[in-house]
Amino acid sequence: MNLISRLAVIECSVLVGGFFGIVLYRIVDGDISLAGLLDTKGPGNRPNRSPARLQLLIFTIVVAANYLHSVIVDPRRDSLPAIPLSVIVALGGSHAVYLGGKAVSAYIQPLLKNPR
């Protein structure tokens, strides 16, 4: 690698690391609240745990960690590693199920409760 490439890698690493550090600091400090992250509104606007949000969060973190691991294992690659099509389909399906559930609860259920 020439000097400009190394400086660009260092610069990007510092920038992304800085963003991560600021967000992590604000979460720990309480400026960014994670309360209700896995909750959904139930009857009477009471919060209920949402298994769909939990599976979406876990699956997204697992896929991101796996991808980061594959980048760290071979840092001298000329390009980023490819994501297998099966992982993209599974991640897209996971997000589609979550968004479909949100659409049903936001648009379909109110129509069924209050027919006009």
Residue pairs with C-beta under 8 A, 6 or more apart in sequence:
1 9
23 32
26 32
27 34
36 47
37 53
37 57
38 49
38 50
38 53
38 54
38 57
39 47
39 48
39 49
39 50
39 53
40 47
40 48
40 49
40 50
40 53
40 105
41 47
41 48
42 48
52 97
52 98
52 101
53 98
55 94
55 98
56 94
56 95
56 98
59 90
59 91
59 94
60 91
60 94
63 87
63 91
66 87
67 81
67 83
70 81
71 80
71 81
74 81
